[in-house]
Amino acid sequence: MTTTLSAQTIDITLGERSYPVWIGRGLLDDHARWRAALRGKHALVISNRTVAPLYLERVARGLDGLHWSSFLLEDGEAHKTFANVGLALEALGMLGATRDACVIALGGGVVGDLAGFTAACWMRGIDFIQMPTTLLSMVDSSVGGKTGVNLPAGKNLVGAFHQPRAVIADIATLDSLPVREYRAGLAEVIKGAAIGDEAFFAWLEQHADALAAREETALVQAIATKVRYKAGVVARDETEQGERALLNLGHTFGHALETAGHYTTLLHGEGVSVGMLLAARLSERLGMSAHADTVRLERLLHATGLPTTVPPGFDSEQLLALMRLDKKNIAGTLRFILWRGIGRAEIVAGVDESNVLAVLREACAQR
């Protein structure tokens, strides 16, 4: 059993929908802590075939006395589909889940998004708990209640806002995380600093080597800082009517890259990494930011082992067509999250497609 250390608690303040995010080592084994969030007698654990053999047994020990079962996905973004939501809903039906049942998401962002959407759909909304096992899901997708699935036309085009009852971020699960997945999570940490916290960005520059090496003190501080920042944004704008859209820095470019690669070429965090740099270049092209800020971002991404170039075989026109389906667009015009330098992101509507295409063409030529 993993030793449980003192956990940090960050509260997501949303009135009746408020919930804690616990960050620490050994939390999956701290059954007394998270079992209290389950209100009924039924639980469905949704995980995948990579994570379940590692951690499902530990979670199962905390479900003693309940009627529960598990539903396992294949691993990867390509499996975040309506078809798998349907199968998960059938699993709830076979379990006999009532309105006080709980879905437990044990895995990364794909599992969390699909599990949350399944919970939002069953009987028009039941409880769910996030147990993120990747760095990316700990610092981003498990917090804030965004759930959904992908379509061939684009990523996360269908979904619902459905807040969890609790988030249990056991950093011991990061010990088994492959290097590529770990680095993808660092992209979301960097994104938070790039959006609204220049001091945190400078801290990340100073601690890039420690974070790349998974040094625990630096890692916990980075996770907690990013979650606190997102908690404040979500509390002020739960359903993304304004400020919360800033959290999508790099996503318009990144989601297009993920979709063009059929969700197999780039991990989400890798798409965000390349997307942030493209957003910085677009900001620079529009006269909003200085070249020095773009250089600092690129250096930090490099220092943490993240990609900064568009993969081979991608076409600028195809990417632009996919970007036209982005959820942030309004009245048929492109709307981006850009910046006026590190820590100063803003929403920019009506961006001329010629400027976007120029950035994409340059990026595709440089790879």
C-alpha positions in Angstrom: 0.0 0.0 0.0 1.3 3.5 -0.8 1.9 5.7 2.1 -0.6 8.5 2.4 1.0 11.9 3.0 -0.9 15.0 4.1 -3.0 16.2 1.2 -3.5 19.7 0.0 -7.2 20.7 -0.4 -8.3 23.2 -3.0 -12.0 24.1 -2.9 -14.0 24.7 -6.1 -16.5 27.2 -4.9 -19.8 26.9 -6.8 -22.5 27.1 -4.2 -24.4 23.8 -3.9 -22.1 22.3 -6.6 -18.9 23.1 -4.7 -16.4 20.3 -4.2 -12.8 19.7 -3.0 -9.8 18.8 -5.1 -7.4 16.7 -3.0 -3.7 16.5 -4.1 -1.3 14.2 -2.4 0.4 10.8 -2.4 -1.6 7.7 -1.5 -5.0 9.2 -1.8 -6.5 6.2 -3.7 -6.0 4.2 -0.6 -7.5 6.9 1.7 -10.9 5.3 1.4 -12.4 7.2 4.4 -11.7 10.4 2.6 -13.4 9.8 -0.8 -16.0 7.1 0.1 -18.0 9.8 2.0 -18.6 11.5 -1.4 -20.7 8.4 -2.5 -24.3 9.0 -1.5 -26.0 5.8 -2.8 -25.5 2.1 -3.1 -24.4 1.8 -6.8 -21.1 2.8 -8.4 -19.7 2.3 -11.8 -16.0 2.7 -12.2 -15.0 3.8 -15.7 -11.4 3.3 -16.6 -9.3 1.9 -19.4 -7.3 -1.2 -20.1 -4.0 0.4 -19.3 -4.9 2.1 -16.0 -7.3 -0.5 -14.5 -4.7 -3.3 -14.0 -2.6 -0.8 -12.0 -5.2 0.9 -9.8 -8.7 -0.6 -10.0 -8.1 -3.1 -7.2 -7.1 -0.3 -4.8 -10.3 1.7 -5.6 -12.4 -1.5 -5.3 -11.3 -2.0 -1.7 -13.0 1.3 -1.0 -16.3 0.2 -2.5 -16.8 -2.7 -0.2 -20.5 -3.1 0.6 -21.8 -1.3 -2.5 -23.2 -2.7 -5.7 -20.6 -1.8 -8.2 -19.0 -2.8 -11.5 -16.5 -1.5 -14.0 -16.5 -0.5 -17.6 -13.2 -0.4 -19.4 -12.3 1.6 -22.5 -9.4 1.0 -24.8 -6.7 3.5 -24.2 -6.6 6.7 -26.3 -8.4 9.8 -27.5 -9.9 7.9 -30.5 -12.2 6.0 -28.0 -13.9 9.1 -26.5 -17.0 8.4 -28.6 -20.8 8.3 -28.5 -20.6 4.5 -29.0 -18.6 4.1 -25.8 -21.0 6.4 -23.9 -23.8 4.2 -25.0 -22.0 1.1 -23.7 -21.3 2.8 -20.4 -24.9 3.8 -20.1 -25.9 0.1 -20.7 -23.4 -0.8 -17.9 -25.3 1.5 -15.6 -28.5 -0.1 -16.6 -27.2 -3.6 -16.0 -26.0 -2.4 -12.6 -29.5 -1.2 -11.7 -28.1 2.3 -11.0 -30.6 4.7 -9.4 -30.6 8.5 -9.2 -28.2 8.4 -6.2 -25.6 6.2 -8.0 -22.1 7.5 -8.7 -19.8 7.1 -11.7 -16.1 7.0 -10.8 -13.6 8.2 -13.4 -10.3 6.4 -12.9 -7.9 7.5 -15.6 -6.8 10.4 -17.7 -8.7 13.1 -19.6 -10.4 10.7 -22.0 -11.8 8.6 -19.2 -12.8 11.7 -17.2 -14.6 13.4 -20.0 -16.5 10.3 -21.1 -17.3 9.3 -17.5 -18.6 12.7 -16.7 -20.7 12.9 -19.8 -22.1 9.4 -19.0 -23.0 10.6 -15.5 -24.6 13.8 -16.9 -26.8 11.7 -19.2 -27.9 8.9 -16.9 -31.3 9.9 -15.4 -30.5 13.5 -16.5 -27.6 13.7 -14.1 -26.0 11.6 -11.3 -22.9 12.0 -9.2 -19.5 11.4 -10.4 -16.0 11.5 -8.9 -12.8 12.2 -10.7 -9.7 10.1 -9.9 -7.2 11.5 -12.4 -4.1 9.3 -13.1 -2.3 11.6 -15.5 -0.7 15.0 -14.9 -2.8 16.6 -17.6 -6.1 15.4 -16.1 -5.0 16.4 -12.6 -4.2 20.0 -13.6 -6.9 20.6 -16.1 -9.7 18.2 -17.3 -10.7 16.8 -14.0 -11.4 20.2 -12.6 -14.3 22.4 -13.8 -17.0 20.1 -14.9 -16.4 20.1 -18.7 -17.5 16.7 -20.1 -18.0 15.4 -23.6 -17.0 13.3 -26.6 -15.4 13.7 -30.0 -16.9 13.6 -33.4 -15.2 13.0 -36.7 -15.9 16.7 -37.4 -14.0 17.9 -34.4 -13.0 17.4 -30.8 -15.4 17.9 -27.8 -18.2 19.2 -30.0 -20.8 17.4 -27.9 -20.8 17.6 -24.1 -22.3 19.1 -20.9 -21.2 21.0 -17.9 -21.5 18.6 -15.0 -19.4 19.1 -11.9 -17.9 16.2 -10.0 -18.5 15.6 -6.3 -14.8 15.4 -5.6 -11.4 15.2 -7.4 -8.8 12.8 -5.9 -5.4 13.5 -7.4 -3.1 10.8 -6.2 0.4 11.8 -7.4 1.6 8.3 -6.8 -0.2 7.4 -10.1 2.3 9.6 -11.9 5.1 7.3 -11.1 3.9 4.9 -13.7 3.1 7.5 -16.3 5.1 7.3 -19.5 7.4 10.2 -20.2 5.4 11.4 -23.2 2.2 11.5 -21.2 3.9 13.3 -18.4 5.3 16.0 -20.6 1.9 16.4 -22.2 0.6 17.3 -18.8 3.3 19.9 -18.3 1.8 21.7 -21.3 -1.3 22.4 -19.4 0.7 23.7 -16.4 2.6 26.1 -18.7 -0.7 27.1 -20.4 -2.1 28.4 -17.1 0.9 30.5 -16.4 1.0 31.8 -20.0 -2.7 32.9 -19.6 -2.6 34.8 -16.4 0.4 34.5 -14.1 3.7 35.8 -15.3 5.3 35.2 -11.9 4.3 31.5 -12.1 5.7 31.4 -15.7 9.1 32.7 -14.4 8.9 30.0 -11.6 8.4 27.3 -14.2 11.4 28.6 -16.2 13.5 28.3 -13.0 12.2 24.8 -12.1 11.9 23.3 -15.6 14.6 20.8 -14.9 13.1 19.7 -11.6 9.7 19.3 -13.2 11.1 17.4 -16.1 12.7 15.0 -13.6 9.4 14.7 -11.6 10.9 16.1 -8.4 8.0 15.8 -6.0 8.1 19.1 -4.2 8.2 21.1 -7.4 5.6 18.9 -9.0 3.1 19.3 -6.1 3.6 23.0 -6.1 3.0 23.2 -9.9 -0.1 21.1 -9.7 -1.6 23.1 -6.8 -0.8 26.4 -8.4 -2.4 25.5 -11.7 -5.5 24.0 -9.9 -5.9 27.1 -7.7 -5.8 29.4 -10.8 -8.4 27.3 -12.6 -10.6 27.1 -9.5 -10.8 30.9 -9.4 -11.7 31.1 -13.1 -14.3 28.4 -12.9 -15.9 30.0 -9.8 -16.3 33.3 -11.6 -17.4 31.8 -15.0 -18.6 28.2 -14.6 -20.2 27.8 -18.1 -17.6 29.7 -20.1 -19.6 32.8 -20.9 -16.5 35.0 -20.7 -13.2 34.6 -18.6 -13.2 30.8 -18.6 -12.7 30.9 -22.4 -9.2 32.2 -21.7 -8.3 28.6 -20.5 -8.5 27.6 -24.2 -5.2 29.3 -25.1 -3.7 27.2 -27.9 -6.8 25.0 -28.2 -8.1 26.4 -31.5 -4.9 25.4 -33.2 -4.3 22.4 -31.0 -7.7 20.8 -31.5 -7.4 21.2 -35.2 -4.1 19.4 -35.1 -5.5 16.6 -33.0 -8.5 16.2 -35.3 -6.4 16.3 -38.5 -4.2 13.5 -37.0 -7.3 11.4 -36.2 -6.5 11.7 -32.4 -3.5 9.4 -32.9 -0.7 11.7 -34.0 -0.6 14.1 -31.1 -1.6 13.8 -27.5 -3.9 16.6 -26.3 -1.1 18.2 -24.3 1.2 18.1 -27.3 -1.5 19.7 -29.5 -1.8 22.4 -26.8 1.9 22.9 -26.8 2.2 23.5 -30.6 -1.1 25.4 -30.5 0.1 27.8 -27.8 3.2 28.7 -29.8 1.1 29.2 -32.9 -1.3 31.5 -30.9 1.8 33.4 -29.7 3.0 33.8 -33.3 -0.5 35.0 -34.4 -0.5 37.5 -31.6 2.9 38.7 -32.7 1.7 39.0 -36.3 -1.3 41.1 -35.2 1.0 43.4 -33.3 -0.3 42.4 -29.9 2.8 40.9 -28.4 6.6 41.1 -28.6 8.8 38.5 -30.3 10.6 38.1 -26.9 7.5 36.6 -25.3 7.2 34.0 -28.1 10.9 33.1 -27.6 10.4 32.6 -23.9 7.4 30.4 -24.4 9.2 28.3 -27.1 12.3 27.9 -24.8 10.1 26.7 -21.9 8.3 24.2 -24.0 11.7 22.9 -25.3 13.0 22.7 -21.8 10.2 20.5 -20.7 10.5 18.2 -23.8 7.3 19.4 -25.5 6.9 19.6 -29.3 6.8 23.0 -30.9 6.4 22.1 -34.6 3.5 20.9 -36.8 3.9 17.2 -37.6 4.7 16.2 -41.2 1.8 15.6 -43.6 -0.5 18.3 -42.2 -2.0 20.8 -44.6 -2.6 24.5 -43.7 -5.9 24.7 -45.6 -7.2 21.6 -43.9 -6.3 22.9 -40.5 -8.0 26.2 -41.1 -11.2 24.4 -42.3 -11.2 22.4 -39.0 -10.7 25.6 -37.0 -13.9 27.1 -38.4 -15.8 24.5 -36.3 -14.2 25.6 -33.1 -16.8 26.2 -30.3 -15.5 29.7 -29.5 -16.4 31.0 -33.0 -19.3 33.4 -33.2 -21.5 34.4 -36.2 -19.2 32.6 -38.7 -16.0 34.5 -37.6 -12.9 33.1 -36.0 -12.4 33.9 -32.3 -9.1 33.1 -30.7 -7.5 33.2 -27.3 -4.4 35.3 -27.9 -2.1 37.3 -25.6 -0.4 40.7 -25.2 2.6 38.9 -23.7 3.1 36.3 -20.9 0.3 36.3 -18.4 -1.9 38.6 -20.4 -4.3 36.5 -22.5 -7.5 37.8 -24.0 -10.3 36.8 -26.3 -10.0 38.3 -29.8 -12.9 38.1 -32.2 -13.1 38.6 -35.9 -9.6 37.5 -36.6 -8.9 37.7 -40.4 -8.4 34.2 -41.9 -5.5 35.5 -44.0 -3.4 36.0 -40.9 -4.3 32.6 -39.5 -3.5 31.0 -42.8 -0.2 32.8 -43.0 0.8 31.5 -39.5 -0.2 28.0 -40.5 1.6 28.0 -43.8 4.8 29.2 -42.1 4.5 26.6 -39.5 3.9 23.8 -42.0 6.9 25.0 -44.1 9.2 25.1 -41.1 8.7 21.6 -39.9 
